[in-house]
Every structure is written in structure tokens, then in C-alpha cells.
């Protein structure tokens, strides 16, 4: 990456950095991240997030470590569906595997060597009996023994550690009021914790790049409903989608703003997913990410940042903050995941039965996504609701775009009288009309 590219990327990441500060992320990963030597890179990224003010709860699994220990002890384990049946011998092995894995993770987070990404990190890790569990009981005639389910999460205790600036780490062991230990699933612990903490994000680090469709293409964005439909139609019962997606859907429907499935195999995947607008994995949201709404006075700063580059190029007429404040009720904005990426205004000339589409601007990062057409259709709908017969536009550099969408060249004399009076002959904008 060249210096200009780095500077541009870092500037584009700034809105995400501001948005994430003080937010809670629940990040879940299986024991293979540790056993395959991938945790060192992840620890660098976790340290960076903490330094940016993100409050992190880690949930780790230990399945490969448990499998290795079971084999070493000559023990076999049974599964019912995706859940391990935890008999007394298996529980002892799982406890040992969780302890070893946790120690390895804490060691990785404790690094602070000079000339390394962890220099000066001083990360403090908190753990404890935050998970209250109960037995899963008998399922389909099978006694799950010490396999359990989440009953309650000690959210005040977790919040206290996060407030103290610590990183909280949870394992897949839960405890009952009677002192019993239960083996839990990684995905349930992560989702239940994210829901209880009202987390901003639930992130699963998986073996695959994310949710793949039947053609092997990555599905980058899904609503909870779309993800549920995908599960019904396509997901293999042994795939990562079948394991993690139900809990991602559950979490987003119970207050978690976003759930992500990204590959732990890709170096820097966590940062790429969080700090670039395309991301690298699959993101599940409660509702569609793109939202069209009327602008408010609080949007003026974002609108100015959109239109000022186009004003400098002469594509748009210059508008100051004061003018925007007076005309903000005429504007609509398009948001992507809470970030304004496009805007448009409509001026209504009721006496002549006309309306003007004005100040159409789309963030260059989102060019080619069809958002300009979305805003055009929106203005057309607004105009028809006001019984407007003709939509007009003045443009200096985008005539072909409007012609391709049904606009026809016209003359200045055909403009509404009020518009004729303020027409700027120095700009020599071309006039186009479209019958509605």
C-alpha cells in the first residue's frame, strides 16, 4: 500500500473508529485458533481495538484440545446432533482442555515486547463464574448428562470489569447454584452474552469466509429474515452456517445490532471486516442496512461533506451551511449502516405543477451501486404525491445520466418563473424535463 492509499484508508476508517468507541463487541472463536497458531495475529488486532476504546468480551472454545486429550486418554465421546454428550470422564477432559486453552490465550494477550504490535499493551484479562447454567436434560430420549444451557449471565459483574478497562474472557463452562459444572456450546454462550450485554456486535471467527450460497459466492449482507430463509433452503447441517447462523439470527432479533461471520484463516480479517465498508465476511442485521429517510438538522455536516467535493468540481451549485439549514426540509438522505452515503433535494413549484430534483450526490465509495437511481425514484414518488406533472433538473456535467433515465432537453424559458429569475448564466447549466 502506498502512502496516499494508506492515508486515504485511515481517513475512511475514522467514522468507524468514532462509532465503535465505548461499544461492546462479543468475539467468539474455537480452540483451533489457538491450536493452529493463529491467536498471535488475533491478539494484535484485539489490542488495537482496545486501544480505540472498544470494550471486548472474548468467548473461546476448546474442542480440538478436548478431542486430543480424549484420544490421549483412550476415551470416546458421543454427540447428539452438534452437542457433545458430557459424561463424567468427558467433563474432566473438557475442564482440562478449557484450562489449557485459556492459559495459552492469556499468555498471548500478556505479550508487550518492544518493537512488536503489542508494545506497551498492558492488557488485563478478567474471568470468573459469570455464566449460570442448567442441565440440558434428556433430548430425543438421550440423556445429555453434564451438557448444559445458559440460565443466566452476570451482566453487572461483566460490566464492572469492562468499566475497569479490562478485557473479559468467557469459556464454554457454566456453573449452577448447587456447584455443578456444565459443558456449554461456544455459539450459545456468545449469543446469550451479546444479548444480555446489549452488544453492538457479535462476531464469530469461523473456518469459512462467511455464508456461502449454492454457487460458492460469499453473501456479504443479510437481514435476519434472509438468513433464516437461507438456512431453510441451503445450509448443510454440518456447515459453519448451520452452527453459527441460528445464533446470529437470534442475537440480532434480540437487540444485538450486527452479527458477523468471518474467517479466522485470513490474516487481519477482523480489522478488514470492521473498518472497511465492503468488509470481508458476512454480516447479519435486524433490518436492511440501506435506509432512505428525510434529512434533519443533525445531518447537515454529513451532507456538506458529500457535496463540497462536487461543488469544487463545479458539478453542484455551492451551498453554505446557512442555506442548508434553511432548506433542510427539502432534503432526503440515504444511510448505509447508519452512515450517510447519498443525498438529494426537491424544490416544489406548485403554481406551474413542476418540481426540481437538486443536489443529487453519492459518496464516490458507493458509486455504481444504483443509489443515484434510488434517490431519483424517491423524488419522482414525492413529486407524484404532490400532483406534479413535470420533474426538472439543471446539470452541467451529468446530462447523459439523466437522458438515459427519461429526461428530455429543454429551454430556460420553460423553467418555472421563480427558477428563471435565479438562473446562473455563468454556469450555463443545461435544462432537462421528465413527464411524470
C-alpha positions as CSV (number, residue, x, y, z in Angstrom):
1,X,0.0,0.0,0.0
2,X,1.4,3.4,-1.0
3,X,1.5,6.3,1.4
4,X,-1.5,8.1,-0.2
5,X,-3.5,4.8,-0.2
6,X,-2.7,4.3,3.5
7,X,-3.7,7.9,4.4
8,X,-7.0,7.6,2.4
9,X,-7.8,4.2,4.0
10,X,-7.1,5.6,7.5
11,X,-9.3,8.6,6.9
12,X,-12.1,6.4,5.7
13,X,-11.8,4.3,8.8
14,X,-12.3,7.3,11.1
15,X,-16.1,7.2,11.1
16,X,-16.0,3.5,12.2
17,X,-13.4,4.4,15.0
18,X,-15.7,7.1,16.3
19,X,-18.8,4.8,16.1
20,X,-17.1,1.9,17.9
21,X,-15.6,3.8,20.9
22,X,-17.2,2.6,24.1
23,X,-19.2,-0.1,22.4
24,X,-19.2,-3.8,23.4
25,X,-18.1,-6.4,20.9
26,X,-18.5,-10.1,21.8
27,X,-15.9,-12.0,19.8
28,X,-16.1,-15.8,19.7
29,X,-13.6,-18.3,18.3
30,X,-13.0,-22.0,18.5
31,X,-9.9,-23.7,20.0
32,X,-8.5,-24.2,16.6
33,X,-7.4,-20.5,16.5
34,X,-5.1,-21.4,19.4
35,X,-4.1,-24.9,18.3
36,X,-3.2,-23.7,14.8
37,X,-1.1,-20.9,16.0
38,X,-3.5,-18.1,14.7
39,X,-4.0,-16.4,18.0
40,X,-0.9,-14.2,17.9
41,X,-2.3,-12.3,14.9
42,X,-5.7,-12.0,16.5
43,X,-4.2,-10.7,19.7
44,X,-2.6,-7.8,17.8
45,X,-6.0,-6.9,16.4
46,X,-7.7,-7.2,19.8
47,X,-5.1,-4.9,21.3
48,X,-5.7,-2.3,18.6
49,X,-9.5,-2.5,19.2
50,X,-9.0,-2.0,22.9
51,X,-6.7,1.0,22.3
52,X,-9.5,2.5,20.2
53,X,-11.9,2.3,23.2
54,X,-13.8,-0.9,22.2
55,X,-15.0,-2.9,25.1
56,X,-14.3,-6.6,24.3
57,X,-15.7,-9.8,25.6
58,X,-13.9,-12.9,24.3
59,X,-15.6,-16.3,24.2
60,X,-13.3,-19.2,23.4
61,X,-13.9,-22.9,22.7
62,X,-11.6,-25.8,23.2
63,X,-13.0,-28.6,21.0
64,X,-9.7,-29.7,19.2
65,X,-7.9,-29.6,22.6
66,X,-10.6,-31.7,24.1
67,X,-10.5,-34.2,21.2
68,X,-6.7,-34.5,21.5
69,X,-7.0,-35.2,25.3
70,X,-9.8,-37.7,24.9
71,X,-7.7,-39.6,22.3
72,X,-4.7,-39.5,24.6
73,X,-6.8,-40.9,27.4
74,X,-8.3,-43.6,25.2
75,X,-11.8,-42.1,25.7
76,X,-14.5,-41.9,23.1
77,X,-17.2,-39.3,23.1
78,X,-20.7,-39.3,21.7
79,X,-22.6,-36.5,20.1
80,X,-26.3,-35.9,19.8
81,X,-26.7,-33.6,16.8
82,X,-24.0,-30.9,17.2
83,X,-23.8,-31.3,21.0
84,X,-21.3,-33.4,22.9
85,X,-22.8,-35.8,25.5
86,X,-20.8,-34.9,28.5
87,X,-20.3,-37.9,30.8
88,X,-18.2,-37.6,34.0
89,X,-14.9,-38.7,32.3
90,X,-15.5,-36.4,29.3
91,X,-16.3,-33.4,31.7
92,X,-12.9,-33.9,33.4
93,X,-11.2,-33.8,30.0
94,X,-13.2,-30.7,28.9
95,X,-12.2,-28.9,32.1
96,X,-8.6,-29.6,31.4
97,X,-8.8,-28.6,27.8
98,X,-10.6,-25.3,28.7
99,X,-8.0,-24.5,31.3
100,X,-5.0,-25.1,29.0
101,X,-6.6,-23.1,26.2
102,X,-7.4,-20.2,28.5
103,X,-3.8,-20.2,29.7
104,X,-2.5,-20.0,26.2
105,X,-4.8,-17.2,25.3
106,X,-3.9,-15.2,28.4
107,X,-0.2,-15.7,27.6
108,X,-0.8,-14.3,24.1
109,X,-2.7,-11.3,25.5
110,X,0.1,-10.6,28.0
111,X,2.8,-10.0,25.4
112,X,4.2,-6.5,25.5
113,X,7.6,-6.9,23.7
114,X,9.2,-3.7,22.3
115,X,9.1,-3.3,18.6
116,X,6.0,-5.5,18.3
117,X,2.3,-4.7,17.8
118,X,1.8,-5.5,21.5
119,X,4.4,-3.0,22.7
120,X,3.0,-1.2,25.8
121,X,-0.3,-3.0,25.5
122,X,-0.7,-4.0,29.2
123,X,-4.0,-5.8,28.5
124,X,-5.7,-7.1,31.7
125,X,-7.9,-10.1,31.3
126,X,-10.8,-10.9,33.6
127,X,-12.6,-14.1,34.0
128,X,-14.9,-15.8,36.5
129,X,-18.2,-17.5,37.2
130,X,-20.2,-15.2,35.0
131,X,-22.2,-18.0,33.4
132,X,-25.0,-19.6,35.4
133,X,-26.0,-22.9,33.7
134,X,-28.5,-25.6,34.0
135,X,-28.6,-29.2,32.6
136,X,-29.8,-29.7,29.0
137,X,-31.6,-32.8,30.3
138,X,-32.9,-35.5,28.1
139,X,-33.2,-34.7,24.4
140,X,-35.0,-37.2,22.0
141,X,-34.5,-39.9,24.6
142,X,-30.8,-39.1,25.1
143,X,-29.5,-38.1,28.5
144,X,-27.1,-35.2,27.8
145,X,-25.7,-35.6,31.3
146,X,-23.3,-32.7,32.1
147,X,-24.0,-30.9,28.8
148,X,-25.8,-27.7,29.8
149,X,-27.5,-24.5,28.7
150,X,-27.2,-20.9,29.7
151,X,-29.6,-20.0,32.5
152,X,-28.4,-16.5,33.4
153,X,-25.4,-14.2,32.8
154,X,-23.9,-12.0,35.5
155,X,-24.1,-8.8,33.4
156,X,-23.3,-6.4,36.3
157,X,-20.2,-8.4,37.0
158,X,-19.0,-8.3,33.4
159,X,-19.9,-4.6,33.1
160,X,-17.8,-3.9,36.2
161,X,-14.7,-5.5,34.6
162,X,-15.3,-3.7,31.3
163,X,-15.7,-0.4,33.2
164,X,-12.3,-1.0,34.8
165,X,-10.7,-1.2,31.4
166,X,-10.3,-5.0,31.4
167,X,-10.9,-7.5,28.6
168,X,-13.4,-10.1,29.8
169,X,-12.9,-13.8,28.7
170,X,-15.5,-16.4,28.9
171,X,-15.1,-20.1,28.3
172,X,-17.7,-22.8,27.5
173,X,-18.1,-23.9,31.1
174,X,-21.1,-22.8,33.2
175,X,-21.9,-23.3,36.9
176,X,-25.1,-24.0,38.7
177,X,-26.1,-22.6,42.1
178,X,-25.6,-26.1,43.5
179,X,-22.0,-26.1,42.4
180,X,-22.2,-28.3,39.3
181,X,-20.2,-27.7,36.2
182,X,-21.8,-27.9,32.8
183,X,-20.3,-28.1,29.3
184,X,-21.8,-25.4,27.0
185,X,-21.6,-24.7,23.3
186,X,-19.5,-21.8,22.1
187,X,-22.2,-20.3,19.8
188,X,-24.8,-20.3,22.6
189,X,-22.5,-18.7,25.2
190,X,-21.5,-16.0,22.7
191,X,-25.1,-15.2,21.5
192,X,-26.5,-15.2,25.0
193,X,-23.7,-12.9,26.3
194,X,-24.1,-10.5,23.4
195,X,-27.9,-10.3,24.0
196,X,-27.5,-9.8,27.8
197,X,-24.9,-7.1,27.4
198,X,-26.8,-5.4,24.5
199,X,-23.6,-5.6,22.5
200,X,-23.0,-3.6,19.4
201,X,-21.6,-6.6,17.6
202,X,-21.4,-10.4,17.9
203,X,-18.5,-11.7,15.8
204,X,-17.9,-15.4,15.1
205,X,-14.5,-16.4,13.7
206,X,-15.2,-19.5,11.6
207,X,-13.4,-21.9,9.3
208,X,-15.1,-20.5,6.2
209,X,-15.1,-16.9,4.7
210,X,-18.7,-16.4,5.8
211,X,-22.1,-17.5,4.4
212,X,-21.6,-19.1,1.0
213,X,-24.5,-19.5,-1.4
214,X,-25.1,-22.6,-3.6
215,X,-22.7,-21.2,-6.2
216,X,-19.9,-20.7,-3.8
217,X,-20.4,-16.9,-3.7
218,X,-20.0,-15.1,-0.4
219,X,-23.2,-13.4,0.9
220,X,-21.9,-10.2,2.4
221,X,-25.1,-8.8,3.9
222,X,-28.3,-10.5,5.0
223,X,-31.2,-9.5,7.2
224,X,-32.2,-11.8,9.9
225,X,-35.2,-12.9,7.8
226,X,-33.0,-13.5,4.7
227,X,-30.5,-15.5,6.8
228,X,-33.4,-17.6,8.2
229,X,-34.6,-18.4,4.7
230,X,-31.1,-19.3,3.6
231,X,-30.9,-21.8,6.4
232,X,-34.2,-23.4,5.4
233,X,-33.2,-23.7,1.8
234,X,-29.4,-24.2,1.6
235,X,-27.4,-24.8,4.7
236,X,-25.8,-28.2,5.3
237,X,-26.4,-29.4,8.8
238,X,-22.7,-29.8,9.4
239,X,-21.6,-26.4,7.9
240,X,-20.5,-23.3,9.8
241,X,-23.7,-21.6,8.6
242,X,-25.8,-24.3,10.3
243,X,-23.8,-23.9,13.5
244,X,-23.4,-20.2,13.9
245,X,-26.2,-18.6,11.8
246,X,-29.1,-19.6,14.0
247,X,-27.4,-17.9,17.0
248,X,-26.5,-14.8,14.9
249,X,-30.2,-14.6,13.8
250,X,-31.3,-15.0,17.4
251,X,-28.9,-12.3,18.6
252,X,-29.9,-9.7,16.0
253,X,-33.6,-10.3,16.7
254,X,-33.0,-9.7,20.5
255,X,-31.2,-6.4,20.4
256,X,-27.7,-7.0,19.0
257,X,-27.2,-4.5,16.2
258,X,-24.9,-6.6,14.0
259,X,-23.6,-10.2,13.8
260,X,-20.6,-11.2,11.7
261,X,-19.2,-14.4,10.4
262,X,-15.6,-14.1,9.2
263,X,-12.7,-16.5,8.6
264,X,-10.1,-16.9,11.2
265,X,-7.8,-18.2,8.4
266,X,-7.4,-14.8,6.9
267,X,-4.8,-12.5,8.4
268,X,-6.4,-9.3,9.6
269,X,-9.9,-10.4,8.8
270,X,-11.3,-8.8,12.0
271,X,-9.9,-5.3,11.1
272,X,-10.9,-5.6,7.5
273,X,-14.5,-6.5,8.4
274,X,-14.8,-3.7,10.9
275,X,-13.0,-0.8,9.2
276,X,-13.9,-1.1,5.5
277,X,-17.3,-0.6,4.0
278,X,-17.2,-3.8,2.0
279,X,-15.9,-6.0,4.8
280,X,-14.5,-9.4,4.2
281,X,-17.2,-11.8,5.7
282,X,-21.0,-12.0,6.1
283,X,-22.9,-9.5,8.2
284,X,-26.4,-10.1,9.6
285,X,-28.6,-7.2,10.6
286,X,-32.1,-7.0,12.0
287,X,-33.3,-4.8,9.1
288,X,-31.8,-3.9,5.7
289,X,-28.6,-1.8,6.0
290,X,-29.7,0.8,3.5
291,X,-32.3,3.2,4.7
292,X,-33.8,6.2,2.9
293,X,-35.2,8.9,5.1
294,X,-36.0,12.6,5.3
295,X,-33.0,14.7,6.4
296,X,-32.8,16.5,9.8
297,X,-30.7,19.4,11.0
298,X,-28.3,16.9,12.5
299,X,-27.4,15.7,9.0
300,X,-26.0,19.0,7.8
301,X,-22.4,18.2,8.5
302,X,-22.6,14.9,6.6
303,X,-24.4,16.5,3.7
304,X,-21.8,19.2,3.4
305,X,-19.0,16.5,3.4
306,X,-20.8,14.8,0.5
307,X,-21.5,17.9,-1.7
308,X,-18.4,20.0,-1.1
309,X,-16.1,17.9,-3.4
310,X,-18.7,18.1,-6.1
311,X,-19.1,21.9,-5.6
312,X,-15.3,22.3,-6.0
313,X,-15.6,20.5,-9.3
314,X,-18.5,22.6,-10.4
315,X,-20.8,19.7,-10.6
316,X,-23.1,21.2,-8.0
317,X,-24.1,24.7,-7.1
318,X,-22.3,25.9,-3.9
319,X,-24.5,25.8,-0.8
320,X,-23.3,27.1,2.5
321,X,-24.3,25.7,5.9
322,X,-26.7,28.6,6.5
323,X,-28.6,27.8,3.2
324,X,-28.7,24.1,4.1
325,X,-30.2,24.9,7.5
326,X,-33.0,26.9,5.8
327,X,-33.6,24.2,3.2
328,X,-33.0,21.0,5.1
329,X,-36.7,20.1,5.0
330,X,-36.3,19.7,1.2
331,X,-33.5,17.0,1.6
332,X,-33.6,13.3,1.8
333,X,-30.6,11.1,2.7
334,X,-29.6,7.5,2.1
335,X,-27.9,5.7,5.0
336,X,-25.8,2.6,4.9
337,X,-25.4,1.1,8.3
338,X,-26.0,4.4,9.9
339,X,-23.6,6.4,7.7
340,X,-25.0,8.9,5.2
341,X,-23.7,8.0,1.7
342,X,-26.1,10.0,-0.6
343,X,-28.5,12.9,-0.6
344,X,-31.0,14.7,-2.8
345,X,-33.3,17.7,-2.6
346,X,-36.6,18.5,-4.2
347,X,-37.9,22.1,-4.9
348,X,-41.6,22.3,-5.5
349,X,-43.1,24.9,-7.8
350,X,-46.8,24.4,-7.1
351,X,-48.2,27.1,-9.4
352,X,-46.5,25.6,-12.5
353,X,-47.1,22.0,-11.5
354,X,-43.3,21.3,-11.5
355,X,-40.7,20.1,-9.1
356,X,-36.9,20.2,-9.4
357,X,-34.5,17.4,-8.5
358,X,-31.5,19.2,-6.9
359,X,-28.2,18.4,-5.1
360,X,-28.1,14.7,-6.0
361,X,-24.8,13.4,-4.6
362,X,-23.5,9.9,-3.9
363,X,-20.3,9.1,-1.9
364,X,-17.7,8.0,-4.5
365,X,-17.0,4.9,-2.4
366,X,-20.6,3.8,-3.3
367,X,-20.7,4.8,-7.0
368,X,-22.1,2.2,-9.2
369,X,-24.4,0.6,-6.6
370,X,-27.6,2.2,-8.0
371,X,-28.1,4.6,-5.2
372,X,-28.5,7.6,-7.6
373,X,-31.4,5.8,-9.2
374,X,-32.9,5.0,-5.8
375,X,-32.9,8.8,-5.0
376,X,-34.3,9.7,-8.4
377,X,-37.2,7.3,-7.9
378,X,-37.7,8.7,-4.4
379,X,-38.0,12.2,-5.8
380,X,-40.4,11.1,-8.5
381,X,-42.6,9.4,-5.9
382,X,-42.5,12.6,-3.8
383,X,-43.4,14.7,-6.8
384,X,-46.3,12.5,-7.9
385,X,-47.7,12.7,-4.4
386,X,-47.9,16.5,-4.8
387,X,-49.6,16.0,-8.2
388,X,-46.6,17.3,-10.0
389,X,-46.7,16.7,-13.8
390,X,-43.1,17.5,-14.7
391,X,-39.8,16.9,-13.0
392,X,-36.9,19.2,-14.0
393,X,-33.2,19.2,-13.4
394,X,-30.3,21.6,-14.2
395,X,-26.9,20.0,-14.7
396,X,-23.5,20.9,-16.1
397,X,-21.7,17.6,-16.2
398,X,-24.2,14.7,-15.8
399,X,-26.6,15.3,-18.8
400,X,-26.2,11.8,-20.2
401,X,-27.1,10.1,-16.9
402,X,-30.5,12.0,-16.8
403,X,-31.1,11.4,-20.5
404,X,-30.7,7.7,-20.0
405,X,-33.4,7.9,-17.4
406,X,-36.1,9.5,-19.4
407,X,-35.2,13.2,-19.2
408,X,-35.5,15.4,-22.3
409,X,-33.5,18.6,-23.1
410,X,-35.5,21.8,-22.7
411,X,-35.0,25.6,-22.7
412,X,-34.5,28.1,-19.9
413,X,-37.7,29.7,-20.9
414,X,-39.6,26.6,-19.9
415,X,-38.4,26.8,-16.3
416,X,-40.8,28.0,-13.6
417,X,-40.7,31.8,-13.3
418,X,-39.1,31.7,-9.9
419,X,-36.3,29.5,-11.2
420,X,-35.7,31.6,-14.3
421,X,-35.1,34.6,-12.0
422,X,-32.2,32.9,-10.2
423,X,-30.8,31.0,-13.2
424,X,-27.0,31.4,-13.3
425,X,-25.9,32.3,-16.8
426,X,-22.2,31.9,-15.9
427,X,-22.7,28.2,-15.1
428,X,-24.7,27.7,-18.3
429,X,-26.5,24.6,-16.8
430,X,-28.4,22.5,-19.2
431,X,-32.1,22.1,-18.6
432,X,-33.9,18.8,-18.7
433,X,-37.5,17.8,-18.1
434,X,-39.3,14.5,-17.5
435,X,-43.0,13.9,-17.6
436,X,-44.4,12.0,-14.7
